[in-house]
């Protein structure tokens, strides 16, 4: 029998508040089974999926895109191409952000180099 987890355990394991896990369930992102007492029962697969959701959010992917991805995932292997397109789109967003950050870093380096030159210039008697 596969290992199962209560929502409180999932919350502790993922660091996500109970309210977030319930919200994800309301959005249809999570679909935990229910036991005879109607308590949520999560599996390793659910835990892995929550990990994906968290990582996707960390990349800046919107919840609406994650929901779109989730619906495609539910439809099975015939949607792999569409899911890859969503991931590639987010990858491009991250590359653009990376370039913007690099531009800021370059600005700071140039400014520091300018000040270093001034310090050398004004230290001379």
N, C-alpha and C positions, 0 to 999 in steps of 0.2 A: 504494500500500500504506500503510495507516494506521501511524502511529508506535506502537511498543510499548516497554515499559519492563520492566526486571528488578526484582525485589523490592527490591534494594538501592537502586535509583534511586527507586522509589516511597517507600521509607523516608526517603531524603534529601529528597525533594520535599515530603513531608507532615509530616515530623518525628515520624512514628510509628515506634516500634522494630519491628524485624523480628518479634520475638515477638508483638507486638500484631497485625500483619498476618496472621501465621500463625494466631493465635487467632481472628481474624475469619473466616478461611477455615474453620477447624474448626467455627465456629458456623454456617457457611453464609451469612454476610454477604457474603463475597467468593468469587467463583468464577472465578479467573483461568484462562486457557487454559494449556496446557502445550506446550512445543516438543518437538522430536524427542529432546532430551536430558532430557526430563521437568522442565525448569526452568519456573517460573511466568513467564507472559508477561501483562503488564498493558497495557491500552489507555487512551486518553483517557477513555472511558466509565467504566472502573474507577476512574480517578483522580478523576473527578467524583463518583462514588458514594462513594468514601472521604471526599471533602470533605463530602458530605451527612452521612455517619455522624459525622464529627468535629464538625460544627456541631450535629447533633442531641444528641450527648453533651454538648456545651458548654451546651446549654439545660437540661441535667439529665435529659434523656430516658434512661430505663433501657435497657440492652442488650436486655432482653426485649421492650420496646416497639419498639425499632429492628428487631429480628428479625421481629416481627409485621408491621411496616411493609414490610420487605424481602420477606416472603412475599406480601403483597398486591401489591406492585410487580411481582413476577414473574408474577402472574396477569393483568396487563395493565390496560387502560383501564376495565374493568368494576368495578375496585376503587377508583377515584378517590375516591368518596364516603367510603369507609372510611378511606382514607389521610388525607383532609382532616380527618376526625373525630379521628384520632390527633394531627395537627398542632394542631388547635383545642384539644384537651385539654391539650397541653403549653403552648400559648399561655396558657391560663387559669392553669396552674401558675405561669408566669412573672409574670403580672399580679398574682397573690396575693403572690408574693415581692417584687415591686416595691412593692406597698402596704405590706408589712411593713417593707421597707427605708426607705420614706418615713416611716413612723411612728418609726423609730429616728433618722432624720435630724432630724425635727421635735423629738424629745426633746432631742437634742444642741443644736439651735439655741435652744430655750427655756432650757436650762441655761446656755448661753453668754450669752444675753440677761440672765438673772438675775444672773450674775457681773459682767457689764458694769455693770449698775445698782448693784451693791454697790461696785464700784470707784469709780464716780462719787460715791456717797454717802460713802464713807470717805476720799476725797481732800479733801473740804471741811474747812476748819479749824473 
